[in-house]
Amino acid sequence: MRGSVTFPRPARTPRSVRTHRAAGAVASAALLFPLLAASPSPVVAAESATTGLQRAFAAASAEYQVPQSVLLGVSYLQSRWDAHGGAPSVTGGYGPMHLTDARTALATAPHHSEGTEDPRGDDARAPLRPEAPLPADAEIPARLRTLPEAAELTGLSREELRTDPAANVAGGAALLAAAQRALGEPLTADPADWYGAVARFSGADDTATAAAYADDVYDVIRGGEERTTDAGQLVALPARPGLAPDKGQLRRTGLRTASAAGTECPGSVSCEWIPAPYEQFGDNDYGNHDLGDRPAAQSIKYIVVHDTEGGWEGVLDLVQDPTYVSWQYSLRSTDGHIAQHVKAKDVAWHAGNWYINSKSIGLEHEGFLAFPDSWYTEAMYRSSARLVAYLAEKYGIPLDRQHILGHDTVPGPTASTVPGMHTDPGPYWDWRHYFELLGRPFEATARKNAGLVTILPDYTAHQPVYTGCTAKGEPCVAHGSSAVRLYSDHDENAPLIKDIGLGTTPTTGVNDLSSRVSTGQRYAVADRFGDWTAIWYLGQKAWFRNPAAQPTAVPANGLVVTPKDGVDSVPVYGRAYPEASAYPAGVPVQSVSPLPYRLPAGQKYVAGDRVPGEYYYAVTFATDAHRVVVGKDLYYEIQYGHRVAFVRAADVRLTSP
């Protein structure tokens, strides 16, 4: 079984004894682990030691004889020390140590789809079948049920481990100590002696992934970290420059050796080749991607961030099904491991829009769609950012939100497809932190009261209310969010902005994109009133709260498009296809069909690339009939609503805001 780790169970300590030990743990930790006392900032150390979570790390360190720096480093790589209000991660991990209990999380989550799109999104072919939800009786791998193991080791209840951060930290310490014993290593005070245990804690089943995870943990320890958690607690990990762990322990972990041969990954991540099949079957049908010659024949302009809507093992089965969908890379939640399935030169079927598919690389991040109020691990964020930075540099893809797309910002290619487009990775994906890891942090780029804004709430402090996160329909757990809600007036009691393409009444549902914008997206300012800012959005004036004391947007620069003089409005498109005269004989003309939206005169929308109309004709298994059709009509990509869109350059003029 992938990632299976069984820890020896020590004799349980009675609860009363554990409680008594914890009371004096801060002092005893300093005695048991003198190396942890060093700190570059005595003031910070003194302040942080007074917080409950910092004391919990010290207590668990003392009780389970795990160096506090190791505990803090592992926890940072899992959750950045956040407890997330007791909500599970995308793979059912709870608390600062990300103790996994996916079965419990699945049992309490609503089982519904957030989209019914055709992943291929090509009118020239019949649609693929919709995605199937995770079966209720699906096997949960060992790496997604470490919380029950921690309960056995500590004697603490599963509920305590899920909801009490201090208990959660103790559970993580117990798992680390058990992993150390299983390797035959002593419970020493020197963090350099814990490399193998940290590698095993990752849940990885191969040495490369386990080593990449452990290396990240020790990078955190060497550099030190300090941050205020989502619960408002300051936690500090003093830097340990020069710390050199015993990497030889990796040989004794018993993990398999995985090869990176055939992959297109940076050396800073663990990566293996698990190919998606290119096979012919049935009535001249084939799958599950199209062969191409990118970037020679077509440029690669986008990277699309998805979540998998299922667990790792099921996702690997899905991408190896020749009758269904594909994407270039999958990323595992618990340890950041990457599997590549489709070469970058080829076109995967993943985004629900053939134009975007043919010009993008798709990244699927492990996560259950059934957990709509979930969070993503730091290990996966870091691995994903390294991969995206590598691909962006290799293919000349700008690092901004009009090129690094969420699946939720990919437009429906036609009017009929708009309601079914997917909404992942959702409002809890931390775009602000992600772009910091990419080395392109969002920030103000213009003076106050500029004509453009970049959406930039404080992720942790910004906690809009969402609904639809549980089977009973209760409000979602209060949680940081990248998304900002939009109203029809400068009043939170005003109606939410309506998306006419969806044809539904807007709600606060976690998967309802009608009336919200996302971190890093840029919009033209339409108006201001006190603490409120209005932007042009879906052909309307949309308001959001933007108080100076806690802004949700910052001034930005850039160019905008507006309709050419003399017209009331211009059409908006979900794809940039060529004009009919551009198609050669043998290639059927694809319709340039507008979406159910307009860009009215007087409104402005942020412009991205200016691109020629382009269509990749690839409907046969043999590639000799494949053609890239490029037209003379030019389009601008624009930030139109929550999703991007396209307008014909001939219909608009480019201007400063």
C-alpha positions as CSV (number, residue, x, y, z in Angstrom):
1,M,0.0,0.0,0.0
2,R,1.3,3.4,-0.9
3,G,2.8,5.4,2.0
4,S,1.9,2.7,4.5
5,V,3.8,3.2,7.8
6,T,3.2,1.1,10.9
7,F,4.7,2.4,14.1
8,P,5.4,0.2,17.2
9,R,3.1,1.1,20.0
10,P,4.8,1.9,23.3
11,A,3.1,1.4,26.6
12,R,0.5,4.1,27.1
13,T,1.1,6.8,29.7
14,P,-1.9,7.3,32.0
15,R,-3.8,10.6,31.1
16,S,-3.3,12.0,34.6
17,V,0.5,11.5,34.4
18,R,0.6,13.1,30.9
19,T,-1.3,16.1,32.2
20,H,1.1,16.4,35.1
21,R,4.1,16.2,32.8
22,A,2.7,18.9,30.5
23,A,2.3,21.4,33.3
24,G,6.0,21.6,33.8
25,A,7.0,20.8,30.2
26,V,8.3,24.3,29.2
27,A,10.9,24.2,31.9
28,S,11.8,20.5,31.5
29,A,12.1,21.0,27.7
30,A,15.0,23.4,28.3
31,L,16.7,20.8,30.5
32,L,16.1,17.8,28.2
33,F,17.0,19.7,25.0
34,P,19.5,22.4,25.8
35,L,20.3,22.9,22.1
36,L,16.8,24.4,21.7
37,A,17.4,27.2,24.2
38,A,19.5,29.2,21.7
39,S,17.6,32.0,20.0
40,P,18.6,34.9,17.8
41,S,15.9,37.0,19.4
42,P,15.4,36.6,23.2
43,V,12.5,39.0,23.2
44,V,10.7,37.1,20.5
45,A,11.4,33.8,22.2
46,A,10.1,35.1,25.5
47,E,6.9,36.5,23.9
48,S,6.3,33.4,21.8
49,A,6.9,31.1,24.7
50,T,3.8,32.7,26.4
51,T,1.4,31.6,23.7
52,G,-0.5,28.4,24.1
53,L,0.6,26.8,20.9
54,Q,4.3,27.5,21.6
55,R,3.9,25.9,25.0
56,A,2.2,23.0,23.4
57,F,5.2,22.3,21.2
58,A,7.5,22.6,24.3
59,A,5.3,20.2,26.3
60,A,5.1,17.6,23.5
61,S,8.8,17.9,23.0
62,A,9.5,17.1,26.6
63,E,6.9,14.3,26.9
64,Y,7.9,12.4,23.7
65,Q,11.6,13.4,23.6
66,V,11.4,14.9,20.2
67,P,13.5,18.0,19.6
68,Q,11.2,21.0,19.6
69,S,12.8,22.4,16.4
70,V,11.9,19.1,14.6
71,L,8.3,19.4,15.8
72,L,8.1,23.0,14.8
73,G,9.8,22.3,11.4
74,V,7.5,19.4,10.5
75,S,4.4,21.3,11.6
76,Y,5.4,24.4,9.6
77,L,5.7,22.3,6.4
78,Q,2.3,20.7,7.1
79,S,0.2,23.7,8.1
80,R,2.5,26.7,8.8
81,W,1.3,26.1,12.5
82,D,-2.3,26.9,11.7
83,A,-5.2,25.0,13.2
84,H,-7.8,26.0,10.6
85,G,-10.6,26.1,13.2
86,G,-10.7,22.3,13.3
87,A,-11.5,22.1,9.5
88,P,-9.8,19.3,7.6
89,S,-7.3,19.8,4.9
90,V,-8.1,18.7,1.3
91,T,-7.0,15.2,2.3
92,G,-8.6,15.0,5.7
93,G,-5.7,16.3,7.7
94,Y,-6.4,18.1,11.0
95,G,-4.5,20.6,13.1
96,P,-1.0,22.0,13.1
97,M,0.5,18.6,12.6
98,H,-1.9,17.6,9.8
99,L,-2.9,14.4,11.4
100,T,-5.0,12.6,8.8
101,D,-8.5,11.1,9.3
102,A,-9.9,11.2,5.7
103,R,-12.7,8.7,6.5
104,T,-14.2,11.0,9.2
105,A,-13.8,14.1,7.0
106,L,-15.6,12.4,4.1
107,A,-18.4,11.2,6.4
108,T,-19.2,14.8,7.4
109,A,-18.8,16.4,4.0
110,P,-21.6,17.1,1.4
111,H,-21.1,14.9,-1.7
112,H,-21.9,17.1,-4.6
113,S,-20.2,18.2,-7.8
114,E,-19.0,21.7,-8.4
115,G,-19.2,21.4,-12.2
116,T,-20.4,19.2,-15.0
117,E,-18.0,20.5,-17.8
118,D,-16.6,18.4,-20.6
119,P,-12.9,18.4,-19.7
120,R,-11.8,18.4,-23.3
121,G,-14.1,21.3,-24.3
122,D,-13.7,20.8,-28.1
123,D,-16.9,21.3,-30.2
124,A,-15.4,19.1,-32.9
125,R,-15.7,16.0,-30.7
126,A,-18.4,14.4,-28.6
127,P,-18.2,15.4,-24.9
128,L,-16.5,13.1,-22.4
129,R,-18.5,11.6,-19.6
130,P,-18.8,13.6,-16.3
131,E,-16.4,12.9,-13.5
132,A,-17.5,10.3,-11.0
133,P,-17.4,11.1,-7.2
134,L,-15.2,9.2,-4.9
135,P,-17.1,5.9,-3.9
136,A,-18.3,5.9,-0.3
137,D,-16.5,2.6,0.3
138,A,-13.2,3.7,-1.3
139,E,-10.1,2.4,0.6
140,I,-8.3,5.1,2.6
141,P,-4.5,4.6,2.4
142,A,-2.4,4.6,5.6
143,R,-1.0,8.1,4.9
144,L,-4.5,9.5,5.1
145,R,-5.3,7.9,8.5
146,T,-2.4,8.9,10.8
147,L,-4.8,10.5,13.3
148,P,-6.2,7.1,14.5
149,E,-2.6,5.9,14.8
150,A,-1.7,8.9,17.0
151,A,-4.8,8.2,19.1
152,E,-3.4,4.7,19.8
153,L,0.0,6.0,20.6
154,T,-1.1,8.8,23.0
155,G,-4.3,7.5,24.5
156,L,-6.0,10.8,23.5
157,S,-9.4,10.6,21.8
158,R,-9.7,11.2,18.1
159,E,-12.0,14.1,18.7
160,E,-9.3,15.8,20.9
161,L,-6.7,15.2,18.2
162,R,-8.9,16.8,15.6
163,T,-10.0,19.8,17.5
164,D,-7.5,20.6,20.3
165,P,-4.2,22.1,18.8
166,A,-2.2,21.0,21.8
167,A,-3.4,17.5,21.6
168,N,-2.7,17.5,17.9
169,V,0.9,18.6,18.5
170,A,1.3,15.8,21.0
171,G,-0.1,13.3,18.5
172,G,2.4,14.4,15.9
173,A,5.3,14.1,18.5
174,A,4.2,10.6,19.3
175,L,4.2,9.6,15.6
176,L,7.7,11.1,15.2
177,A,9.0,9.3,18.3
178,A,7.5,6.0,17.1
179,A,9.1,6.5,13.7
180,Q,12.5,7.1,15.3
181,R,12.2,3.9,17.4
182,A,11.1,1.9,14.3
183,L,14.4,3.0,12.7
184,G,16.3,1.8,15.7
185,E,17.5,5.3,16.5
186,P,17.7,6.8,20.0
187,L,15.4,9.7,21.1
188,T,18.3,12.2,21.2
189,A,18.1,16.0,21.8
190,D,20.0,16.7,18.6
191,P,17.7,17.5,15.6
192,A,20.4,16.2,13.2
193,D,19.6,12.7,14.4
194,W,16.0,12.8,13.3
195,Y,16.2,13.0,9.5
196,G,15.0,9.4,8.9
197,A,12.0,9.9,11.2
198,V,11.0,13.1,9.5
199,A,11.3,11.4,6.2
200,R,9.0,8.6,7.4
201,F,6.5,11.1,8.9
202,S,5.9,12.4,5.4
203,G,4.0,9.3,4.5
204,A,6.0,9.0,1.2
205,D,6.6,5.5,-0.1
206,D,9.8,6.3,-2.0
207,T,13.2,7.6,-0.9
208,A,13.3,10.6,-3.3
209,T,10.0,12.0,-2.0
210,A,10.8,11.3,1.6
211,A,14.2,13.0,1.2
212,A,12.7,16.1,-0.5
213,Y,10.2,16.4,2.3
214,A,12.8,16.0,5.0
215,D,15.2,18.4,3.2
216,D,12.4,21.0,3.3
217,V,11.8,20.5,7.0
218,Y,15.5,21.0,7.7
219,D,15.7,24.1,5.4
220,V,12.9,25.6,7.6
221,I,14.8,24.7,10.8
222,R,18.1,26.2,9.5
223,G,16.4,29.4,8.3
224,G,14.0,29.7,11.3
225,E,10.5,31.0,11.0
226,E,8.2,33.3,12.9
227,R,4.5,34.0,12.2
228,T,1.2,34.8,13.8
229,T,-1.2,31.8,13.3
230,D,-4.8,31.9,12.2
231,A,-5.7,31.8,15.8
232,G,-3.7,34.9,16.5
233,Q,-0.8,33.2,18.3
234,L,2.8,34.2,17.7
235,V,5.0,31.1,17.1
236,A,8.7,31.2,16.6
237,L,11.3,28.7,15.4
238,P,14.8,30.0,16.1
239,A,17.2,29.6,13.2
240,R,19.8,26.8,13.3
241,P,22.3,27.8,10.5
242,G,24.7,25.1,9.7
243,L,22.5,22.2,11.0
244,A,23.5,19.1,9.0
245,P,21.2,16.1,9.5
246,D,22.3,12.5,9.2
247,K,20.9,11.7,5.7
248,G,22.4,8.2,5.8
249,Q,19.3,7.3,7.9
250,L,17.3,7.3,4.7
251,R,18.8,4.0,3.6
252,R,17.2,2.3,6.6
253,T,13.7,3.5,6.0
254,G,12.8,0.6,3.7
255,L,11.2,2.9,1.1
256,R,11.3,2.0,-2.6
257,T,13.5,3.8,-5.0
258,A,11.7,5.9,-7.6
259,S,13.2,7.2,-10.8
260,A,12.7,10.7,-12.2
261,A,13.6,9.4,-15.7
262,G,11.3,10.8,-18.4
263,T,10.0,13.7,-16.3
264,E,10.1,17.4,-17.0
265,C,10.6,18.7,-13.4
266,P,13.0,20.9,-11.6
267,G,15.7,19.1,-9.5
268,S,14.2,20.7,-6.4
269,V,11.2,18.4,-6.3
270,S,10.6,14.7,-6.2
271,C,9.0,13.6,-9.5
272,E,8.2,10.3,-11.3
273,W,6.8,9.4,-14.7
274,I,3.4,7.7,-14.6
275,P,2.3,8.1,-18.2
276,A,-1.3,8.7,-19.3
277,P,-2.1,6.3,-22.2
278,Y,-2.3,7.4,-25.8
279,E,-4.4,4.5,-27.1
280,Q,-6.9,3.9,-29.9
281,F,-10.1,2.0,-29.0
282,G,-13.8,1.6,-30.0
283,D,-15.2,3.3,-33.0
284,N,-12.2,5.3,-34.2
285,D,-12.0,6.8,-30.7
286,Y,-8.8,7.3,-28.7
287,G,-7.5,8.9,-25.6
288,N,-6.7,10.3,-23.3
289,H,-4.8,13.3,-24.7
290,D,-3.6,14.7,-28.0
291,L,-0.1,14.6,-29.3
292,G,1.3,18.0,-30.2
293,D,4.5,19.8,-30.9
294,R,4.5,22.6,-28.3
295,P,6.1,25.2,-28.1
296,A,7.3,24.8,-31.7
297,A,3.8,24.6,-33.3
298,Q,1.9,26.4,-30.5
299,S,3.0,28.6,-27.7
300,I,2.3,27.6,-24.1
301,K,0.7,30.6,-22.4
302,Y,-1.1,29.3,-19.3
303,I,-0.7,27.0,-16.3
304,V,-4.0,25.9,-14.8
305,V,-4.2,25.0,-11.1
306,H,-6.8,22.3,-10.3
307,D,-7.6,20.1,-7.3
308,T,-8.1,16.5,-8.1
309,E,-11.5,15.9,-6.6
310,G,-10.3,12.6,-5.3
311,G,-7.5,10.8,-3.5
312,W,-4.1,10.1,-4.9
313,E,-4.6,6.5,-5.7
314,G,-7.9,7.0,-7.4
315,V,-6.5,10.0,-9.4
316,L,-3.7,7.9,-10.7
317,D,-6.2,5.2,-11.8
318,L,-8.3,7.9,-13.5
319,V,-5.4,9.5,-15.5
320,Q,-4.3,6.1,-16.7
321,D,-7.8,5.4,-18.2
322,P,-7.4,5.8,-22.0
323,T,-11.2,6.6,-22.3
324,Y,-11.2,9.6,-20.1
325,V,-9.3,12.8,-19.0
326,S,-5.7,13.8,-18.5
327,W,-3.4,16.5,-17.3
328,Q,0.3,17.0,-17.2
329,Y,1.1,16.8,-13.5
330,S,-0.4,15.5,-10.2
331,L,0.8,16.7,-6.8
332,R,0.3,14.8,-3.6
333,S,-1.0,16.7,-0.5
334,T,0.9,15.0,2.3
335,D,4.4,15.3,1.0
336,G,4.4,17.4,-2.2
337,H,5.3,14.4,-4.5
338,I,4.8,15.0,-8.2
339,A,3.8,12.5,-10.9
340,Q,4.0,13.6,-14.5
341,H,1.6,12.0,-17.0
342,V,1.7,14.0,-20.2
343,K,4.6,15.7,-21.8
344,A,4.5,19.5,-22.1
345,K,4.6,19.3,-25.9
346,D,1.2,17.4,-25.9
347,V,-2.3,18.7,-25.2
348,A,-4.0,17.2,-22.1
349,W,-7.8,17.3,-21.6
350,H,-8.3,19.1,-18.3
351,A,-9.7,22.6,-18.3
352,G,-13.1,22.3,-20.1
353,N,-12.0,24.7,-22.8
354,W,-10.2,23.4,-25.8
355,Y,-8.5,26.8,-26.6
356,I,-7.1,26.9,-23.0
357,N,-6.2,23.2,-23.1
358,S,-4.2,23.6,-26.3
359,K,-2.2,26.4,-24.8
360,S,-1.8,25.3,-21.2
361,I,-0.2,22.9,-18.8
362,G,-2.5,21.4,-16.2
363,L,-1.6,20.8,-12.6
364,E,-3.9,18.7,-10.4
365,H,-3.4,19.0,-6.6
366,E,-4.6,16.2,-4.5
367,G,-7.8,17.1,-2.7
368,F,-11.3,15.8,-2.1
369,L,-14.0,18.0,-3.7
370,A,-16.2,16.8,-0.8
371,F,-14.3,19.1,1.5
372,P,-15.2,22.5,0.2
373,D,-14.0,24.4,3.3
374,S,-10.6,22.7,3.2
375,W,-7.0,23.9,3.2
376,Y,-3.8,22.9,1.4
377,T,-0.6,21.7,2.9
378,E,2.6,23.8,2.8
379,A,4.5,20.8,1.4
380,M,2.2,20.8,-1.6
381,Y,2.2,24.6,-2.0
382,R,6.1,24.6,-2.1
383,S,6.4,21.7,-4.5
384,S,3.8,23.3,-6.8
385,A,5.4,26.7,-6.7
386,R,8.8,25.2,-7.6
387,L,7.2,23.3,-10.6
388,V,5.3,26.4,-11.8
389,A,8.4,28.7,-11.5
390,Y,10.4,26.1,-13.5
391,L,7.7,25.8,-16.3
392,A,7.1,29.5,-16.4
393,E,10.8,30.2,-17.0
394,K,11.1,27.4,-19.5
395,Y,8.1,28.4,-21.7
396,G,8.1,32.2,-21.1
397,I,4.9,32.3,-19.1
398,P,4.3,35.5,-17.1
399,L,3.8,34.9,-13.4
400,D,0.5,36.7,-13.0
401,R,-3.2,35.8,-12.5
402,Q,-4.0,36.1,-16.2
403,H,-1.5,33.3,-17.0
404,I,-1.4,31.3,-13.8
405,L,-5.1,30.4,-13.9
406,G,-7.2,28.6,-11.4
407,H,-9.6,26.1,-13.0
408,D,-12.2,28.4,-11.6
409,T,-11.0,31.3,-13.8
410,V,-11.1,29.3,-17.1
411,P,-14.0,30.7,-19.1
412,G,-16.7,28.5,-20.6
413,P,-16.0,28.2,-24.3
414,T,-19.6,28.7,-25.3
415,A,-22.8,30.1,-23.7
416,S,-24.2,26.6,-22.9
417,T,-21.1,25.5,-21.1
418,V,-20.9,28.5,-18.7
419,P,-23.0,27.0,-15.9
420,G,-21.1,23.7,-15.8
421,M,-17.6,25.1,-15.5
422,H,-15.6,23.9,-12.5
423,T,-14.9,26.1,-9.4
424,D,-11.7,24.5,-8.0
425,P,-9.3,25.2,-6.3
426,G,-11.8,27.3,-4.5
427,P,-11.7,30.3,-2.2
428,Y,-9.4,28.7,0.3
429,W,-6.4,28.3,-2.1
430,D,-3.9,30.9,-0.7
431,W,-3.0,32.8,-3.9
432,R,-1.1,35.4,-1.9
433,H,1.2,32.9,-0.3
434,Y,1.5,30.9,-3.5
435,F,2.8,33.9,-5.5
436,E,5.2,34.7,-2.6
437,L,6.6,31.2,-3.0
438,L,6.8,31.9,-6.8
439,G,9.0,34.9,-6.0
440,R,6.3,37.3,-7.5
441,P,4.5,38.7,-4.5
442,F,1.4,40.8,-5.1
443,E,1.9,44.4,-4.0
444,A,0.8,48.0,-4.8
445,T,2.3,49.1,-8.1
446,A,0.7,52.5,-8.3
447,R,-0.2,55.5,-6.2
448,K,-3.3,55.9,-4.1
449,N,-6.6,56.3,-6.0
450,A,-5.1,54.8,-9.2
451,G,-7.5,53.6,-11.9
452,L,-6.8,50.0,-11.3
453,V,-6.7,47.7,-8.2
454,T,-5.2,44.4,-7.4
455,I,-7.3,42.3,-5.1
456,L,-5.2,41.6,-2.1
457,P,-6.9,40.8,1.2
458,D,-4.9,39.6,4.2
459,Y,-5.6,35.9,3.7
460,T,-5.6,34.9,7.4
461,A,-7.7,37.8,8.7
462,H,-10.1,38.0,5.7
463,Q,-12.8,35.4,6.6
464,P,-16.0,35.9,4.6
465,V,-18.9,33.6,5.4
466,Y,-19.5,30.7,3.1
467,T,-22.2,28.1,3.2
468,G,-22.6,24.6,1.8
469,C,-19.5,23.0,3.4
470,T,-21.3,20.3,5.4
471,A,-23.9,17.7,4.5
472,K,-26.3,19.5,6.9
473,G,-25.8,22.8,5.1
474,E,-24.3,24.8,8.1
475,P,-22.0,27.7,7.4
476,C,-18.4,26.8,6.7
477,V,-15.8,27.0,9.4
478,A,-14.4,30.5,9.7
479,H,-11.3,30.5,7.7
480,G,-8.9,32.7,5.7
481,S,-9.8,33.2,2.1
482,S,-8.4,34.6,-1.1
483,A,-11.9,35.7,-2.4
484,V,-13.6,39.0,-1.9
485,R,-17.4,39.3,-2.2
486,L,-19.1,41.8,-4.5
487,Y,-22.4,43.7,-4.0
488,S,-24.7,45.8,-6.2
489,D,-24.2,48.8,-3.9
490,H,-21.9,50.0,-1.2
491,D,-23.8,48.1,1.5
492,E,-23.4,44.6,2.7
493,N,-27.2,44.3,2.8
494,A,-27.4,45.1,-0.9
495,P,-28.0,42.2,-3.3
496,L,-25.0,40.3,-4.5
497,I,-23.8,40.8,-8.0
498,K,-25.6,38.4,-10.5
499,D,-23.8,36.4,-13.2
500,I,-26.3,36.3,-16.1
501,G,-24.3,33.5,-17.7
502,L,-25.2,31.2,-14.8
503,G,-28.8,32.2,-14.7
504,T,-29.1,31.6,-11.0
505,T,-29.7,33.8,-7.9
506,P,-26.3,34.5,-6.4
507,T,-25.6,33.0,-3.0
508,T,-22.8,32.7,-0.4
509,G,-22.3,29.1,-1.4
510,V,-18.6,28.0,-1.3
511,N,-18.8,27.0,-5.0
512,D,-20.9,30.0,-6.2
513,L,-18.6,32.3,-8.2
514,S,-21.3,34.7,-9.2
515,S,-20.2,37.6,-7.1
516,R,-16.6,37.3,-6.0
517,V,-13.1,38.2,-7.1
518,S,-9.8,36.6,-6.1
519,T,-6.4,37.6,-4.8
520,G,-4.0,38.8,-7.5
521,Q,-6.8,39.6,-10.1
522,R,-6.8,43.2,-11.4
523,Y,-9.8,45.3,-12.2
524,A,-10.6,48.9,-13.4
525,V,-12.0,51.1,-10.7
526,A,-15.6,52.3,-11.5
527,D,-16.3,54.3,-8.3
528,R,-15.5,54.9,-4.7
529,F,-17.6,55.6,-1.6
530,G,-16.0,55.8,1.8
531,D,-14.6,52.4,2.7
532,W,-16.1,50.9,-0.5
533,T,-14.6,50.5,-4.0
534,A,-16.5,49.6,-7.1
535,I,-15.0,47.8,-10.1
536,W,-16.3,47.0,-13.6
537,Y,-17.3,43.3,-13.4
538,L,-19.4,41.2,-15.8
539,G,-20.7,44.4,-17.4
540,Q,-21.8,45.8,-14.1
541,K,-20.6,48.2,-11.4
542,A,-19.6,45.8,-8.5
543,W,-18.8,47.0,-5.0
544,F,-16.6,45.5,-2.3
545,R,-15.5,46.7,1.1
546,N,-12.0,48.1,1.0
547,P,-11.3,50.0,4.3
548,A,-8.0,51.8,4.6
549,A,-7.3,50.2,7.9
550,Q,-7.7,46.6,6.5
551,P,-7.6,46.9,2.7
552,T,-8.8,44.1,0.4
553,A,-7.2,45.7,-2.7
554,V,-4.2,47.8,-3.5
555,P,-3.5,50.4,-6.3
556,A,-2.2,48.8,-9.5
557,N,-1.0,49.9,-13.0
558,G,-1.7,48.4,-16.4
559,L,-3.7,48.8,-19.6
560,V,-7.4,48.5,-20.1
561,V,-9.7,47.9,-23.0
562,T,-13.0,49.8,-23.6
563,P,-15.4,49.6,-26.6
564,K,-14.4,51.7,-29.6
565,D,-16.2,55.0,-30.0
566,G,-19.7,54.8,-31.6
567,V,-20.8,51.4,-30.3
568,D,-23.1,50.7,-27.3
569,S,-21.3,47.4,-26.4
570,V,-19.1,44.6,-27.8
571,P,-19.3,40.8,-27.5
572,V,-17.2,38.8,-25.1
573,Y,-15.8,35.4,-26.0
574,G,-14.7,32.3,-24.1
575,R,-12.0,31.4,-26.6
576,A,-9.9,33.2,-29.2
577,Y,-10.7,31.2,-32.4
578,P,-9.7,32.3,-35.9
579,E,-12.1,33.8,-38.5
580,A,-13.7,31.4,-40.9
581,S,-11.5,32.4,-43.9
582,A,-8.4,31.2,-42.0
583,Y,-9.3,27.5,-42.0
584,P,-7.7,25.4,-44.8
585,A,-9.5,22.7,-46.7
586,G,-10.1,19.6,-44.6
587,V,-10.4,21.5,-41.3
588,P,-14.0,22.3,-40.3
589,V,-14.6,25.9,-39.4
590,Q,-15.2,26.4,-35.7
591,S,-17.8,28.9,-34.7
592,V,-16.7,32.2,-33.1
593,S,-19.6,32.2,-30.7
594,P,-20.0,34.9,-28.1
595,L,-20.8,34.3,-24.5
596,P,-24.0,35.7,-22.9
597,Y,-22.2,38.8,-21.8
598,R,-21.4,42.2,-23.3
599,L,-18.7,44.8,-22.7
600,P,-20.7,48.1,-22.5
601,A,-19.4,51.5,-23.6
602,G,-17.9,53.5,-20.8
603,Q,-16.6,50.4,-19.0
604,K,-13.0,49.3,-18.8
605,Y,-11.4,45.9,-18.2
606,V,-7.8,45.0,-17.6
607,A,-6.0,43.7,-20.7
608,G,-3.6,40.9,-20.8
609,D,-2.1,39.4,-24.0
610,R,-3.0,40.4,-27.5
611,V,-3.1,37.1,-29.4
612,P,-4.1,35.9,-32.9
613,G,-7.1,33.6,-33.2
614,E,-5.9,30.1,-33.0
615,Y,-7.4,26.6,-33.2
616,Y,-5.7,23.2,-32.9
617,Y,-7.4,20.6,-35.0
618,A,-6.6,17.2,-33.6
619,V,-9.5,14.8,-33.8
620,T,-7.7,11.6,-35.0
621,F,-5.4,9.2,-33.5
622,A,-2.9,9.5,-36.3
623,T,-1.3,12.9,-36.2
624,D,-0.9,13.5,-40.0
625,A,-4.3,15.3,-40.1
626,H,-3.5,17.6,-37.2
627,R,-3.4,21.3,-38.0
628,V,-2.7,24.5,-36.1
629,V,-5.0,27.2,-37.7
630,V,-3.9,30.8,-37.0
631,G,-6.1,33.7,-38.1
632,K,-5.5,37.4,-38.8
633,D,-8.2,38.4,-36.2
634,L,-6.5,39.5,-33.0
635,Y,-8.0,39.2,-29.4
636,Y,-7.2,40.7,-26.0
637,E,-7.5,38.5,-23.0
638,I,-9.3,40.4,-20.3
639,Q,-10.2,40.0,-16.6
640,Y,-13.9,40.2,-17.2
641,G,-15.5,38.6,-14.1
642,H,-14.2,36.0,-11.8
643,R,-13.1,34.2,-15.0
644,V,-10.9,35.6,-17.8
645,A,-12.5,36.2,-21.2
646,F,-11.5,37.4,-24.7
647,V,-12.6,40.4,-26.9
648,R,-11.7,41.1,-30.5
649,A,-9.1,43.7,-30.8
650,A,-11.0,45.3,-33.7
651,D,-14.0,45.9,-31.3
652,V,-12.1,47.8,-28.6
653,R,-9.4,50.4,-28.0
654,L,-6.5,49.9,-25.6
655,T,-5.9,52.8,-23.2
656,S,-4.6,53.7,-19.8
657,P,-7.2,53.5,-17.0
